[in-house]
Amino acid sequence: MAIKYFVKAAVSEYESEGKMKKRYQSIGIVMETKHGLMLKLETLPIFAMKEGAILAYLNEPEDKAEQPKAANLATLEDDPPF
């Protein structure tokens, strides 16, 4: 089953550089199955409900080459500066 979309919902707002921005949380995925598309909800941000509903965005997965790489443990310092 291949992941077709990541399901994300706006859960809160914050101010940055004088502008209001939204904070998003991943709440599930949409998968391609032999019977069609299937939605898997992993969490429901009830606190983000407005007017009795949660609006969610479907974001296509990013290409692996475009995703930022995680730091390699071998490149981290042995003694943290704190």
Biopython code that builds the backbone (N, CA, C, O; Angstrom):
import numpy as np
from Bio.PDB.StructureBuilder import StructureBuilder

atoms = [
    (1, "MET", "N", (0.838, -1.178, 0.000)),
    (1, "MET", "CA", (0.000, 0.000, 0.000)),
    (1, "MET", "C", (0.886, 1.244, 0.000)),
    (1, "MET", "O", (1.662, 1.478, 0.926)),
    (2, "ALA", "N", (0.751, 2.010, -1.032)),
    (2, "ALA", "CA", (1.564, 3.218, -1.180)),
    (2, "ALA", "C", (0.832, 4.422, -0.595)),
    (2, "ALA", "O", (-0.381, 4.564, -0.755)),
    (3, "ILE", "N", (1.581, 5.279, 0.080)),
    (3, "ILE", "CA", (1.012, 6.504, 0.634)),
    (3, "ILE", "C", (0.819, 7.498, -0.506)),
    (3, "ILE", "O", (1.774, 7.848, -1.198)),
    (4, "LYS", "N", (-0.419, 7.951, -0.699)),
    (4, "LYS", "CA", (-0.730, 8.930, -1.739)),
    (4, "LYS", "C", (-0.689, 10.355, -1.191)),
    (4, "LYS", "O", (-0.210, 11.265, -1.867)),
    (5, "TYR", "N", (-1.192, 10.553, 0.040)),
    (5, "TYR", "CA", (-1.269, 11.877, 0.653)),
    (5, "TYR", "C", (-1.015, 11.787, 2.146)),
    (5, "TYR", "O", (-1.299, 10.770, 2.780)),
    (6, "PHE", "N", (-0.473, 12.873, 2.702)),
    (6, "PHE", "CA", (-0.424, 13.058, 4.137)),
    (6, "PHE", "C", (-1.575, 13.998, 4.480)),
    (6, "PHE", "O", (-1.784, 14.996, 3.790)),
    (7, "VAL", "N", (-2.317, 13.695, 5.528)),
    (7, "VAL", "CA", (-3.458, 14.506, 5.944)),
    (7, "VAL", "C", (-3.000, 15.392, 7.092)),
    (7, "VAL", "O", (-2.548, 14.895, 8.123)),
    (8, "LYS", "N", (-3.120, 16.722, 6.911)),
    (8, "LYS", "CA", (-2.669, 17.675, 7.922)),
    (8, "LYS", "C", (-3.775, 18.675, 8.210)),
    (8, "LYS", "O", (-4.502, 19.097, 7.310)),
    (9, "ALA", "N", (-3.894, 19.051, 9.494)),
    (9, "ALA", "CA", (-4.920, 20.010, 9.915)),
    (9, "ALA", "C", (-4.269, 21.171, 10.648)),
    (9, "ALA", "O", (-3.278, 20.988, 11.355)),
    (10, "ALA", "N", (-4.826, 22.365, 10.479)),
    (10, "ALA", "CA", (-4.366, 23.540, 11.220)),
    (10, "ALA", "C", (-4.888, 23.410, 12.651)),
    (10, "ALA", "O", (-6.097, 23.329, 12.873)),
    (11, "VAL", "N", (-3.969, 23.390, 13.617)),
    (11, "VAL", "CA", (-4.373, 23.152, 15.007)),
    (11, "VAL", "C", (-4.242, 24.381, 15.892)),
    (11, "VAL", "O", (-4.856, 24.438, 16.957)),
    (12, "SER", "N", (-3.455, 25.365, 15.474)),
    (12, "SER", "CA", (-3.323, 26.581, 16.276)),
    (12, "SER", "C", (-2.755, 27.694, 15.401)),
    (12, "SER", "O", (-2.387, 27.482, 14.246)),
    (13, "GLU", "N", (-2.698, 28.881, 15.987)),
    (13, "GLU", "CA", (-2.144, 30.040, 15.291)),
    (13, "GLU", "C", (-1.084, 30.693, 16.163)),
    (13, "GLU", "O", (-1.135, 30.615, 17.391)),
    (14, "TYR", "N", (-0.127, 31.335, 15.512)),
    (14, "TYR", "CA", (0.911, 32.064, 16.232)),
    (14, "TYR", "C", (1.314, 33.275, 15.410)),
    (14, "TYR", "O", (1.023, 33.353, 14.216)),
    (15, "GLU", "N", (1.987, 34.221, 16.059)),
    (15, "GLU", "CA", (2.409, 35.430, 15.371)),
    (15, "GLU", "C", (3.903, 35.366, 15.103)),
    (15, "GLU", "O", (4.688, 35.053, 15.998)),
    (16, "SER", "N", (4.292, 35.661, 13.876)),
    (16, "SER", "CA", (5.693, 35.678, 13.485)),
    (16, "SER", "C", (5.918, 36.866, 12.564)),
    (16, "SER", "O", (5.264, 36.996, 11.529)),
    (17, "GLU", "N", (6.840, 37.724, 12.944)),
    (17, "GLU", "CA", (7.176, 38.917, 12.174)),
    (17, "GLU", "C", (5.941, 39.770, 11.904)),
    (17, "GLU", "O", (5.789, 40.327, 10.816)),
    (18, "GLY", "N", (5.066, 39.869, 12.891)),
    (18, "GLY", "CA", (3.875, 40.702, 12.783)),
    (18, "GLY", "C", (2.731, 40.097, 11.994)),
    (18, "GLY", "O", (1.711, 40.756, 11.794)),
    (19, "LYS", "N", (2.872, 38.850, 11.535)),
    (19, "LYS", "CA", (1.820, 38.186, 10.765)),
    (19, "LYS", "C", (1.338, 36.954, 11.510)),
    (19, "LYS", "O", (2.120, 36.261, 12.162)),
    (20, "MET", "N", (0.040, 36.688, 11.407)),
    (20, "MET", "CA", (-0.520, 35.486, 12.008)),
    (20, "MET", "C", (-0.281, 34.304, 11.067)),
    (20, "MET", "O", (-0.577, 34.377, 9.875)),
    (21, "LYS", "N", (0.254, 33.228, 11.615)),
    (21, "LYS", "CA", (0.510, 32.010, 10.843)),
    (21, "LYS", "C", (-0.152, 30.835, 11.536)),
    (21, "LYS", "O", (-0.465, 30.899, 12.724)),
    (22, "LYS", "N", (-0.363, 29.760, 10.788)),
    (22, "LYS", "CA", (-1.014, 28.568, 11.337)),
    (22, "LYS", "C", (0.011, 27.474, 11.577)),
    (22, "LYS", "O", (0.971, 27.324, 10.821)),
    (23, "ARG", "N", (-0.207, 26.718, 12.636)),
    (23, "ARG", "CA", (0.628, 25.559, 12.943)),
    (23, "ARG", "C", (-0.155, 24.318, 12.536)),
    (23, "ARG", "O", (-1.323, 24.174, 12.897)),
    (24, "TYR", "N", (0.474, 23.429, 11.793)),
    (24, "TYR", "CA", (-0.195, 22.243, 11.264)),
    (24, "TYR", "C", (0.290, 20.987, 11.972)),
    (24, "TYR", "O", (1.435, 20.906, 12.415)),
    (25, "GLN", "N", (-0.603, 20.012, 12.069)),
    (25, "GLN", "CA", (-0.283, 18.719, 12.670)),
    (25, "GLN", "C", (-0.712, 17.622, 11.712)),
    (25, "GLN", "O", (-1.799, 17.679, 11.138)),
    (26, "SER", "N", (0.139, 16.632, 11.543)),
    (26, "SER", "CA", (-0.210, 15.480, 10.710)),
    (26, "SER", "C", (-1.220, 14.634, 11.482)),
    (26, "SER", "O", (-0.967, 14.243, 12.622)),
    (27, "ILE", "N", (-2.374, 14.350, 10.850)),
    (27, "ILE", "CA", (-3.409, 13.579, 11.544)),
    (27, "ILE", "C", (-3.681, 12.233, 10.886)),
    (27, "ILE", "O", (-4.474, 11.448, 11.407)),
    (28, "GLY", "N", (-3.037, 11.945, 9.746)),
    (28, "GLY", "CA", (-3.257, 10.657, 9.099)),
    (28, "GLY", "C", (-2.660, 10.611, 7.712)),
    (28, "GLY", "O", (-1.888, 11.483, 7.314)),
    (29, "ILE", "N", (-3.040, 9.561, 6.975)),
    (29, "ILE", "CA", (-2.554, 9.364, 5.616)),
    (29, "ILE", "C", (-3.684, 8.823, 4.736)),
    (29, "ILE", "O", (-4.669, 8.278, 5.233)),
    (30, "VAL", "N", (-3.524, 8.983, 3.433)),
    (30, "VAL", "CA", (-4.404, 8.362, 2.445)),
    (30, "VAL", "C", (-3.535, 7.380, 1.667)),
    (30, "VAL", "O", (-2.498, 7.749, 1.116)),
    (31, "MET", "N", (-3.980, 6.112, 1.632)),
    (31, "MET", "CA", (-3.210, 5.054, 0.971)),
    (31, "MET", "C", (-3.952, 4.548, -0.249)),
    (31, "MET", "O", (-5.180, 4.603, -0.312)),
    (32, "GLU", "N", (-3.191, 4.051, -1.224)),
    (32, "GLU", "CA", (-3.755, 3.397, -2.404)),
    (32, "GLU", "C", (-3.801, 1.900, -2.101)),
    (32, "GLU", "O", (-2.770, 1.293, -1.813)),
    (33, "THR", "N", (-4.998, 1.301, -2.166)),
    (33, "THR", "CA", (-5.157, -0.136, -1.950)),
    (33, "THR", "C", (-5.726, -0.762, -3.216)),
    (33, "THR", "O", (-6.060, -0.053, -4.166)),
    (34, "LYS", "N", (-5.835, -2.072, -3.233)),
    (34, "LYS", "CA", (-6.386, -2.736, -4.422)),
    (34, "LYS", "C", (-7.872, -2.422, -4.602)),
    (34, "LYS", "O", (-8.418, -2.640, -5.684)),
    (35, "HIS", "N", (-8.533, -1.916, -3.561)),
    (35, "HIS", "CA", (-9.948, -1.562, -3.641)),
    (35, "HIS", "C", (-10.172, -0.054, -3.794)),
    (35, "HIS", "O", (-11.316, 0.399, -3.817)),
    (36, "GLY", "N", (-9.106, 0.715, -3.898)),
    (36, "GLY", "CA", (-9.225, 2.163, -4.045)),
    (36, "GLY", "C", (-8.488, 2.888, -2.929)),
    (36, "GLY", "O", (-7.661, 2.298, -2.234)),
    (37, "LEU", "N", (-8.792, 4.174, -2.760)),
    (37, "LEU", "CA", (-8.133, 4.980, -1.737)),
    (37, "LEU", "C", (-8.702, 4.656, -0.362)),
    (37, "LEU", "O", (-9.898, 4.403, -0.218)),
    (38, "MET", "N", (-7.818, 4.666, 0.664)),
    (38, "MET", "CA", (-8.227, 4.401, 2.038)),
    (38, "MET", "C", (-7.638, 5.480, 2.939)),
    (38, "MET", "O", (-6.462, 5.824, 2.819)),
    (39, "LEU", "N", (-8.454, 6.010, 3.838)),
    (39, "LEU", "CA", (-8.033, 7.035, 4.789)),
    (39, "LEU", "C", (-7.734, 6.377, 6.125)),
    (39, "LEU", "O", (-8.558, 5.633, 6.658)),
    (40, "LYS", "N", (-6.551, 6.652, 6.663)),
    (40, "LYS", "CA", (-6.178, 6.171, 7.993)),
    (40, "LYS", "C", (-5.980, 7.391, 8.879)),
    (40, "LYS", "O", (-4.998, 8.119, 8.725)),
    (41, "LEU", "N", (-6.907, 7.621, 9.807)),
    (41, "LEU", "CA", (-6.774, 8.712, 10.758)),
    (41, "LEU", "C", (-6.027, 8.202, 11.974)),
    (41, "LEU", "O", (-6.412, 7.198, 12.574)),
    (42, "GLU", "N", (-4.965, 8.890, 12.336)),
    (42, "GLU", "CA", (-4.140, 8.480, 13.463)),
    (42, "GLU", "C", (-4.427, 9.298, 14.712)),
    (42, "GLU", "O", (-4.139, 8.859, 15.825)),
    (43, "THR", "N", (-4.986, 10.472, 14.532)),
    (43, "THR", "CA", (-5.334, 11.338, 15.653)),
    (43, "THR", "C", (-6.401, 12.328, 15.207)),
    (43, "THR", "O", (-6.484, 12.664, 14.025)),
    (44, "LEU", "N", (-7.201, 12.786, 16.127)),
    (44, "LEU", "CA", (-8.198, 13.818, 15.844)),
    (44, "LEU", "C", (-7.969, 14.986, 16.791)),
    (44, "LEU", "O", (-8.200, 14.855, 17.993)),
    (45, "PRO", "N", (-7.525, 16.114, 16.279)),
    (45, "PRO", "CA", (-7.284, 17.280, 17.130)),
    (45, "PRO", "C", (-8.605, 17.974, 17.489)),
    (45, "PRO", "O", (-8.961, 18.989, 16.889)),
    (46, "ILE", "N", (-9.316, 17.426, 18.459)),
    (46, "ILE", "CA", (-10.632, 17.943, 18.835)),
    (46, "ILE", "C", (-10.559, 19.430, 19.210)),
    (46, "ILE", "O", (-11.486, 20.188, 18.923)),
    (47, "PHE", "N", (-9.460, 19.845, 19.849)),
    (47, "PHE", "CA", (-9.308, 21.244, 20.264)),
    (47, "PHE", "C", (-9.242, 22.184, 19.065)),
    (47, "PHE", "O", (-9.419, 23.391, 19.231)),
    (48, "ALA", "N", (-8.994, 21.672, 17.868)),
    (48, "ALA", "CA", (-8.897, 22.499, 16.664)),
    (48, "ALA", "C", (-10.229, 22.614, 15.927)),
    (48, "ALA", "O", (-10.300, 23.250, 14.876)),
    (49, "MET", "N", (-11.285, 22.006, 16.467)),
    (49, "MET", "CA", (-12.589, 22.046, 15.792)),
    (49, "MET", "C", (-13.148, 23.460, 15.778)),
    (49, "MET", "O", (-13.099, 24.176, 16.778)),
    (50, "LYS", "N", (-13.676, 23.846, 14.633)),
    (50, "LYS", "CA", (-14.360, 25.130, 14.485)),
    (50, "LYS", "C", (-15.683, 24.864, 13.806)),
    (50, "LYS", "O", (-15.736, 24.240, 12.747)),
    (51, "GLU", "N", (-16.747, 25.337, 14.417)),
    (51, "GLU", "CA", (-18.097, 25.149, 13.890)),
    (51, "GLU", "C", (-18.421, 23.670, 13.708)),
    (51, "GLU", "O", (-19.128, 23.298, 12.770)),
    (52, "GLY", "N", (-17.902, 22.818, 14.610)),
    (52, "GLY", "CA", (-18.223, 21.400, 14.595)),
    (52, "GLY", "C", (-17.520, 20.575, 13.542)),
    (52, "GLY", "O", (-17.946, 19.457, 13.251)),
    (53, "ALA", "N", (-16.444, 21.103, 12.958)),
    (53, "ALA", "CA", (-15.745, 20.367, 11.907)),
    (53, "ALA", "C", (-14.237, 20.616, 11.986)),
    (53, "ALA", "O", (-13.782, 21.612, 12.549)),
    (54, "ILE", "N", (-13.491, 19.699, 11.418)),
    (54, "ILE", "CA", (-12.045, 19.846, 11.285)),
    (54, "ILE", "C", (-11.732, 19.867, 9.794)),
    (54, "ILE", "O", (-12.077, 18.934, 9.069)),
    (55, "LEU", "N", (-11.084, 20.926, 9.343)),
    (55, "LEU", "CA", (-10.667, 21.009, 7.949)),
    (55, "LEU", "C", (-9.246, 20.474, 7.839)),
    (55, "LEU", "O", (-8.385, 20.819, 8.649)),
    (56, "ALA", "N", (-9.002, 19.639, 6.848)),
    (56, "ALA", "CA", (-7.682, 19.034, 6.680)),
    (56, "ALA", "C", (-7.212, 19.195, 5.240)),
    (56, "ALA", "O", (-8.011, 19.248, 4.305)),
    (57, "TYR", "N", (-5.907, 19.269, 5.091)),
    (57, "TYR", "CA", (-5.276, 19.378, 3.785)),
    (57, "TYR", "C", (-4.676, 18.040, 3.405)),
    (57, "TYR", "O", (-4.213, 17.293, 4.266)),
    (58, "LEU", "N", (-4.684, 17.734, 2.106)),
    (58, "LEU", "CA", (-4.019, 16.555, 1.580)),
    (58, "LEU", "C", (-2.742, 17.024, 0.901)),
    (58, "LEU", "O", (-2.793, 17.744, -0.096)),
    (59, "ASN", "N", (-1.594, 16.616, 1.441)),
    (59, "ASN", "CA", (-0.302, 16.993, 0.884)),
    (59, "ASN", "C", (0.359, 15.769, 0.274)),
    (59, "ASN", "O", (0.467, 14.727, 0.919)),
    (60, "GLU", "N", (0.800, 15.897, -0.973)),
    (60, "GLU", "CA", (1.498, 14.798, -1.624)),
    (60, "GLU", "C", (2.850, 14.593, -0.946)),
    (60, "GLU", "O", (3.487, 15.559, -0.527)),
    (61, "PRO", "N", (3.291, 13.331, -0.837)),
    (61, "PRO", "CA", (4.609, 13.075, -0.233)),
    (61, "PRO", "C", (5.702, 13.750, -1.053)),
    (61, "PRO", "O", (5.633, 13.794, -2.282)),
    (62, "GLU", "N", (6.703, 14.272, -0.366)),
    (62, "GLU", "CA", (7.825, 14.902, -1.049)),
    (62, "GLU", "C", (8.765, 13.829, -1.560)),
    (62, "GLU", "O", (8.852, 12.741, -0.992)),
    (63, "ASP", "N", (9.459, 14.141, -2.626)),
    (63, "ASP", "CA", (10.455, 13.232, -3.171)),
    (63, "ASP", "C", (11.581, 13.089, -2.156)),
    (63, "ASP", "O", (11.968, 14.072, -1.524)),
    (64, "LYS", "N", (12.109, 11.888, -1.990)),
    (64, "LYS", "CA", (13.163, 11.634, -0.995)),
    (64, "LYS", "C", (14.373, 12.540, -1.219)),
    (64, "LYS", "O", (15.026, 12.937, -0.255)),
    (65, "ALA", "N", (14.680, 12.870, -2.464)),
    (65, "ALA", "CA", (15.830, 13.711, -2.758)),
    (65, "ALA", "C", (15.617, 15.143, -2.273)),
    (65, "ALA", "O", (16.587, 15.846, -1.991)),
    (66, "GLU", "N", (14.349, 15.588, -2.170)),
    (66, "GLU", "CA", (14.046, 16.952, -1.753)),
    (66, "GLU", "C", (13.989, 17.102, -0.239)),
    (66, "GLU", "O", (14.100, 18.220, 0.263)),
    (67, "GLN", "N", (13.820, 16.002, 0.509)),
    (67, "GLN", "CA", (13.691, 16.082, 1.947)),
    (67, "GLN", "C", (15.049, 16.363, 2.584)),
    (67, "GLN", "O", (16.069, 15.844, 2.131)),
    (68, "PRO", "N", (15.062, 17.196, 3.651)),
    (68, "PRO", "CA", (16.341, 17.451, 4.317)),
    (68, "PRO", "C", (16.853, 16.178, 4.983)),
    (68, "PRO", "O", (16.075, 15.387, 5.517)),
    (69, "LYS", "N", (18.154, 15.993, 4.943)),
    (69, "LYS", "CA", (18.747, 14.792, 5.528)),
    (69, "LYS", "C", (18.959, 14.996, 7.021)),
    (69, "LYS", "O", (19.300, 16.092, 7.466)),
    (70, "ALA", "N", (18.754, 13.932, 7.787)),
    (70, "ALA", "CA", (18.987, 13.968, 9.226)),
    (70, "ALA", "C", (20.488, 13.968, 9.483)),
    (70, "ALA", "O", (21.271, 13.468, 8.676)),
    (71, "ALA", "N", (20.873, 14.535, 10.616)),
    (71, "ALA", "CA", (22.285, 14.571, 10.969)),
    (71, "ALA", "C", (22.789, 13.165, 11.249)),
    (71, "ALA", "O", (22.114, 12.363, 11.896)),
    (72, "ASN", "N", (23.966, 12.884, 10.758)),
    (72, "ASN", "CA", (24.594, 11.596, 10.989)),
    (72, "ASN", "C", (25.156, 11.601, 12.410)),
    (72, "ASN", "O", (25.802, 12.570, 12.808)),
    (73, "LEU", "N", (24.926, 10.553, 13.168)),
    (73, "LEU", "CA", (25.403, 10.500, 14.551)),
    (73, "LEU", "C", (26.917, 10.602, 14.638)),
    (73, "LEU", "O", (27.447, 11.092, 15.635)),
    (74, "ALA", "N", (27.614, 10.151, 13.614)),
    (74, "ALA", "CA", (29.064, 10.216, 13.630)),
    (74, "ALA", "C", (29.578, 11.651, 13.533)),
    (74, "ALA", "O", (30.705, 11.930, 13.945)),
    (75, "THR", "N", (28.766, 12.568, 12.993)),
    (75, "THR", "CA", (29.206, 13.951, 12.838)),
    (75, "THR", "C", (28.874, 14.815, 14.054)),
    (75, "THR", "O", (29.312, 15.963, 14.132)),
    (76, "LEU", "N", (28.111, 14.280, 14.997)),
    (76, "LEU", "CA", (27.766, 15.050, 16.186)),
    (76, "LEU", "C", (28.930, 15.080, 17.159)),
    (76, "LEU", "O", (29.742, 14.157, 17.208)),
    (77, "GLU", "N", (28.998, 16.151, 17.931)),
    (77, "GLU", "CA", (30.067, 16.286, 18.904)),
    (77, "GLU", "C", (29.873, 15.260, 20.025)),
    (77, "GLU", "O", (28.745, 14.930, 20.392)),
    (78, "ASP", "N", (30.998, 14.763, 20.562)),
    (78, "ASP", "CA", (30.935, 13.808, 21.661)),
    (78, "ASP", "C", (30.496, 14.480, 22.958)),
    (78, "ASP", "O", (29.788, 13.877, 23.765)),
    (79, "ASP", "N", (30.912, 15.716, 23.156)),
    (79, "ASP", "CA", (30.591, 16.419, 24.385)),
    (79, "ASP", "C", (29.727, 17.630, 24.057)),
    (79, "ASP", "O", (30.239, 18.625, 23.544)),
    (80, "PRO", "N", (28.406, 17.570, 24.347)),
    (80, "PRO", "CA", (27.548, 18.714, 24.056)),
    (80, "PRO", "C", (27.966, 19.941, 24.857)),
    (80, "PRO", "O", (28.521, 19.801, 25.947)),
    (81, "PRO", "N", (27.711, 21.140, 24.338)),
    (81, "PRO", "CA", (28.182, 22.365, 24.990)),
    (81, "PRO", "C", (27.332, 22.829, 26.168)),
    (81, "PRO", "O", (27.393, 24.007, 26.522)),
    (82, "PHE", "N", (26.553, 21.966, 26.783)),
    (82, "PHE", "CA", (25.748, 22.377, 27.937)),
    (82, "PHE", "C", (26.053, 21.552, 29.150)),
    (82, "PHE", "O", (25.462, 21.768, 30.208)),
]
sb = StructureBuilder()
sb.init_structure("model")
sb.init_model(0)
sb.init_chain("A")
sb.init_seg("    ")
for serial, (resi, resn, name, xyz) in enumerate(atoms, 1):
    if name == "N":
        sb.init_residue(resn, " ", resi, " ")
    sb.init_atom(name, np.array(xyz, "f"), 0.0, 1.0, " ", f" {name:<3s}", serial, name[0])
structure = sb.get_structure()
